[in-house]
């Protein structure tokens, strides 16, 4: 599995470089703990200059990223473009189920565990997982594919693991 992390030029700062490295480490650990038998490469693809219209919504950002991603050819399975939370009006993400491109906001405050979960959630959409694959684990704990996962989301449910293994 190859996943590339890209960041918009407006989101880039020294703090955000550290944030990208931290996100890379967390994603590698989550994939490793879930799929120890599958080789996963999470790489930092670089900085992407985006037109202002990409900031209008996650829909416009994903549409632009799908068309512009020839700059991101190195990672064939998923290319995640990270925006600063201030670039959108809300903390959000978007991906096409089974597609190769995803977008997420919040790289400027990735120390928040929910921002890391959002990035993982959008990457998992690229590998075929849907919101329907979310499960209530117990009490009010949902799996990470729940559309409003919140701060108590588990990484992956057993159902999601089966679906994901079948898609890889």
TORNUDREN-664951 format. One line per 4 residues: number of its first residue (from 1); their letters; for each residue y, x, z negated of N, C-alpha, C. Coordinates in steps of 0.001 Angstrom, whole numbers, plus 500000, padded with zeros to 6 digits. Layout:
NUM> A> Y:X:Z:Y:X:Z:Y:X:Z | ... $
This chain:
1> XXXX> 498831:500855:500000:500000:500000:500000:501227:500898:500000 | 502166:500612:500891:503410:501366:500945:504590:500429:500748 | 505397:500712:499750:506578:499915:499457:507790:500846:499435 | 508808:500489:500185:510046:501263:500199:511147:500540:499464 $
5> XXXX> 511860:501259:498613:513005:500716:497888:514281:501235:498544 | 515147:500336:498932:516420:500677:499565:517528:500042:498745 | 518711:500640:498779:519835:500113:498014:521053:500014:498935 | 521860:498994:498720:523076:498853:499522:524084:499918:499098 $
9> XXXX> 524942:500294:500036:525936:501331:499718:526905:500859:498648 | 527175:499546:498566:528083:499034:497535:527451:499097:496144 | 526154:499107:496082:525475:499149:494786:525241:500580:494300 | 525441:501529:495182:525086:502902:494850:526084:503555:493886 $
13> XXXX> 525557:504155:492882:526319:504999:491951:525299:505900:491283 | 525733:506861:490542:524774:507747:489866:523876:506952:488922 | 524462:505979:488234:523657:505142:487338:522605:504397:488142 | 522989:503882:489291:522039:503133:490092:520950:504015:490688 $
17> XXXX> 521254:505296:490972:520194:506211:491410:519134:506315:490318 | 519581:506429:489086:518648:506463:487961:517899:505138:487858 | 518608:504034:488102:517968:502725:488042:516871:502590:489082 | 517110:503111:490285:516104:503034:491340:514870:503843:490954 $
21> XXXX> 515084:505019:490399:513956:505847:489951:513186:505153:488834 | 513913:504526:487917:513261:503777:486835:512456:502614:487396 | 513036:501868:488335:512318:500755:488958:511074:501273:489671 | 511190:502384:490367:510047:502978:491059:508923:503276:490067 $
25> XXXX> 509242:503874:488942:508234:504200:487922:507575:502933:487370 | 508374:501919:487077:507833:500678:486519:506918:499979:487528 | 507360:499895:488774:506537:499245:489802:505223:499988:490004 | 505268:501309:490045:504035:502091:490181:503083:501811:489023 $
29> XXXX> 503620:501737:487816:502789:501459:486644:502190:500061:486711 | 502985:499069:487124:502465:497702:487222:501378:497599:488276 | 501603:498217:489432:500570:498190:490469:499321:498927:489996 | 499486:500069:489379:498352:500852:488897:497548:500072:487862 $
33> XXXX> 498227:499403:486944:497503:498659:485916:496788:497440:486496 | 497289:496898:487593:496667:495728:488201:495628:496088:489256 | 495845:497194:489952:494993:497564:491090:494654:499038:491062 | 493938:499466:490053:493671:500894:489910:492864:501456:491071 $
37> XXXX> 492144:500625:491805:491317:501113:492907:492062:501171:494240 | 493319:500734:494266:494098:500716:495507:495208:501755:495414 | 495318:502606:496443:496398:503586:496477:497720:502889:496767 | 498704:503133:495935:500026:502527:496095:501065:503644:496160 $
41> XXXX> 501915:503572:497162:503029:504502:497299:504320:503692:497224 | 505086:503896:496167:506398:503268:496045:507406:504388:496273 | 508118:504321:497384:509059:505380:497717:510490:504890:497722 | 511399:505816:497585:512827:505490:497666:513258:505778:499093 $
45> XXXX> 513559:504708:499818:513858:504821:501236:515251:505311:501546 | 516218:504965:500730:517565:505432:500976:518622:504362:500805 | 519816:504692:501306:520981:503825:501190:521198:503116:502517 | 521517:501843:502464:521709:501036:503668:523124:500468:503669 $
49> XXXX> 523829:500663:504757:525155:500073:504910:524977:498643:505403 | 525481:497709:504655:525306:496291:504987:526641:495647:505315 | 526645:494733:506288:527884:493993:506565:528190:493033:505418 | 529447:492688:505245:529844:491802:504147:529140:490457:504191 $
53> XXXX> 528802:489958:505372:528165:488639:505454:526812:488592:504744 | 526194:489761:504521:524915:489753:503810:525082:489355:502358 | 526309:489388:501865:526555:489056:500459:526719:487561:500232 | 526708:486782:501291:526933:485344:501148:525799:484655:500414 $
57> XXXX> 524576:485061:500655:523423:484417:500013:522183:485276:500222 | 521137:484951:499480:519870:485654:499681:519306:485361:501063 | 519571:484167:501584:519077:483799:502915:519716:484691:503977 | 521043:484843:503929:521710:485681:504927:521326:487146:504743 $
61> XXXX> 521159:487583:503513:520767:488970:503261:519378:489259:503821 | 518423:488363:503576:517064:488577:504079:517028:488521:505599 | 517762:487596:506179:517816:487487:507636:518358:488780:508246 | 519454:489296:507692:520020:490544:508193:519031:491693:508012 $
65> XXXX> 518390:491779:506852:517474:492882:506534:516264:492875:507467 | 515746:491705:507791:514617:491634:508739:515019:492204:510092 | 516222:491887:510549:516693:492370:511851:517093:493838:511810 | 517615:494305:510696:518152:495656:510588:517122:496678:510128 $
69> XXXX> 515951:496243:509714:515014:497159:509070:514419:498252:509940 | 514761:498391:511236:514297:499604:511911:514730:500878:511186 | 515807:500801:510410:516202:501965:509619:515167:502242:508541 | 514301:501275:508291:513344:501374:507199:511905:501356:507708 $
73> XXXX> 511617:502088:508744:510281:502069:509343:509224:502777:508526 | 509601:503630:507625:508621:504468:506942:507664:503712:506030 | 508048:502576:505551:507195:501833:504615:506710:500569:505308 | 505442:500580:505689:504946:499533:506567:504600:498225:505864 $
77> XXXX> 504329:498242:504568:503872:497027:503897:504998:496177:503333 | 506004:496806:502760:507112:496048:502186:508336:496937:502073 | 509467:496377:502459:510753:497070:502336:511662:496183:501487 | 511975:496622:500282:512800:495853:499359:514209:496424:499351 $
81> XXXX> 515183:495598:499751:516587:495992:499731:517220:495470:498446 | 517777:496390:497655:518324:496068:496345:519846:496003:496395 | 520385:494911:495893:521827:494686:495833:522283:494784:494384 | 523558:495059:494193:524139:494952:492856:524262:493470:492524 $
85> XXXX> 524116:493145:491266:524242:491744:490860:525614:491192:491216 | 526624:492035:491213:527979:491584:491526:528170:491279:493013 | 527222:491687:493859:527341:491414:495291:526984:489964:495630 | 526242:489312:494756:525904:487899:494937:526451:487140:493750 $
89> XXXX> 526539:485848:493897:527072:485042:492801:526050:484837:491687 | 524800:485219:491945:523774:485017:490926:522695:486087:491036 | 521894:486180:490008:520729:487059:489957:519634:486347:490732 | 519197:486921:491852:518276:486193:492722:517542:487168:493630 $
93> XXXX> 516562:486642:494340:515824:487419:495317:515231:486493:496356 | 514700:487078:497430:514101:486272:498486:513159:487147:499300 | 512062:486554:499731:511106:487215:500623:510371:486134:501397 | 509804:486525:502517:508955:485621:503289:507515:485899:502877 $
97> XXXX> 506762:484847:502582:505365:485013:502184:504623:485734:503313 | 504021:486859:502986:503278:487631:503969:504154:488444:504907 | 505473:488438:504692:506394:489209:505526:506434:490662:505089 | 507338:491404:505645:507447:492827:505313:508790:493190:504686 $
101> XXXX> 509675:492201:504525:511006:492479:504007:511320:491558:502837 | 512043:492124:501858:512459:491345:500696:513813:491863:500233 | 514555:491008:499528:515835:491385:498949:515879:490923:497497 | 516592:491670:496663:516745:491287:495260:518055:491847:494738 $
105> XXXX> 518647:491143:493806:519880:491609:493183:519576:492204:491814 | 520570:492871:491265:520460:493343:489894:520160:494816:489719 | 520223:495627:490794:519920:497042:490635:520927:497728:489722 | 522117:497145:489598:523129:497738:488726:522815:497551:487251 $
109> XXXX> 521865:496671:486929:521463:496499:485522:519948:496359:485428 | 519230:497258:486096:517773:497184:486168:517111:497493:484832 | 517900:497945:483842:517335:498159:482521:516874:496847:481904 | 517362:495744:482416:516913:494420:481991:515526:494172:482581 $
113> XXXX> 514542:493881:481764:513155:493704:482223:513036:492591:483269 | 513893:491573:483186:513818:490495:484175:514179:490973:485572 | 515070:491953:485682:515436:492494:486997:514242:493236:487602 | 513489:493928:486765:512287:494625:487242:511236:493609:487670 $
117> XXXX> 511105:492555:486891:510140:491509:487249:510523:490833:488561 | 511826:490622:488776:512277:490009:490025:511877:490880:491215 | 512103:492181:491127:511728:493083:492220:510223:493002:492475 | 509412:493043:491430:507948:492957:491570:507558:491613:492179 $
121> XXXX> 508176:490534:491716:507933:489179:492210:508170:489113:493722 | 509295:489654:494192:509612:489603:495623:508653:490466:496438 | 508270:491630:495918:507277:492465:496601:505948:491720:496717 | 505557:491031:495661:504288:490288:495687:504314:489162:496720 $
125> XXXX> 505485:488566:496970:505592:487591:498065:505223:488251:499392 | 505663:489481:499602:505333:490193:500845:503825:490366:501001 | 503104:490423:499898:501651:490564:499949:500924:489229:499880 | 501662:488135:500109:501034:486837:500270:501015:485918:499069 $
129> XXXX> 501521:486356:497923:501516:485465:496762:502661:484461:496852 | 502386:483254:496394:503345:482155:496424:503676:481722:494996 | 504694:480907:494881:505005:480331:493567:503840:479482:493078 | 503088:478893:494004:501913:478085:493635:500851:478914:492918 $
133> XXXX> 500904:480235:493069:499927:481102:492430:500262:481380:490969 | 501377:480846:490507:501753:481024:489104:500841:480188:488226 | 500597:480696:487046:499784:479967:486085:500449:480012:484716 | 500233:478956:483958:500635:478953:482563:499548:479728:481821 $
137> XXXX> 499904:480847:481240:498915:481687:480573:498538:481067:479229 | 499510:480858:478386:499336:480113:477132:500717:479840:476561 | 500829:478781:475792:502131:478404:475242:503137:478194:476353 | 504229:478964:476343:505215:478862:477408:505265:480140:478246 $
141> XXXX> 504159:480902:478262:504095:482131:479053:503514:481843:480428 | 504337:482089:481435:503905:481916:482819:503642:483268:483454 | 502856:483258:484523:502649:484492:485270:503908:484818:486070 | 503965:486018:486593:505170:486513:487240:505528:485760:488512 $
145> XXXX> 504623:485037:489113:504929:484321:490343:505603:482978:490094 | 505787:482597:488851:506523:481368:488553:507962:481537:489040 | 508535:480538:489763:509875:480707:490325:510978:480890:489281 | 510736:480462:488068:511704:480644:486982:510967:481332:485838 $
149> XXXX> 510487:482533:486114:509565:483208:485213:510124:483459:483828 | 511403:483742:483722:511998:483954:482414:511540:485250:481765 | 511962:485427:480558:511727:486697:479869:510324:486840:479311 | 509530:485792:479362:508197:485885:478778:507089:485885:479828 $
153> XXXX> 507422:486168:481091:506422:486156:482152:505444:487314:481992 | 504173:486999:482168:503154:488032:482223:503197:488663:483608 | 502717:489863:483759:502796:490540:485045:502048:489765:486119 | 500758:489609:486012:499979:488860:486994:498921:488034:486287 $
157> XXXX> 498690:486847:486791:497620:486018:486253:496315:486430:486926 | 495195:486013:486374:493900:486336:486980:493788:485698:488364 | 494344:484490:488535:494334:483835:489846:495134:484647:490862 | 496327:485108:490482:497157:485919:491374:496446:487202:491770 $
161> XXXX> 495766:487822:490817:495019:489045:491129:493957:488790:492185 | 493218:487684:492045:492185:487349:493045:492791:487111:494417 | 493889:486356:494469:494552:486073:495739:495058:487365:496370 | 495695:488194:495566:496275:489430:496074:495191:490379:496570 $
165> XXXX> 494120:490531:495820:493019:491396:496270:492438:490908:497577 | 492381:489589:497758:491868:489028:499009:492796:489266:500184 | 494080:489442:499923:495068:489649:500995:495245:491121:501364 | 494754:492037:500531:494983:493466:500801:493856:494090:501605 $
